[in-house]
């Protein structure tokens, strides 16, 4: 339904230990902190998926991690109406 152009990951709570968002190809790691966010472009300048944005959530060592993804896509999502029986 359209390639992701931009991703924003919002941290909804503080994490006592672990749970960083890791971008291994960039050598970057972001520690979860309530009310902060990480934003990145998913595409390169030629409009191709950018392999540099490979990322992963590291395991939470202590507590819980709550977050929210916001995606900006190239085309709007098409929602199909639910059929009633």
Helices and strands as residue ranges (DSSP letters): E 4-11, E 17-18, E 21-23, E 28-30, E 37-41, G 51-53, E 56-57, E 60-62, E 67-73
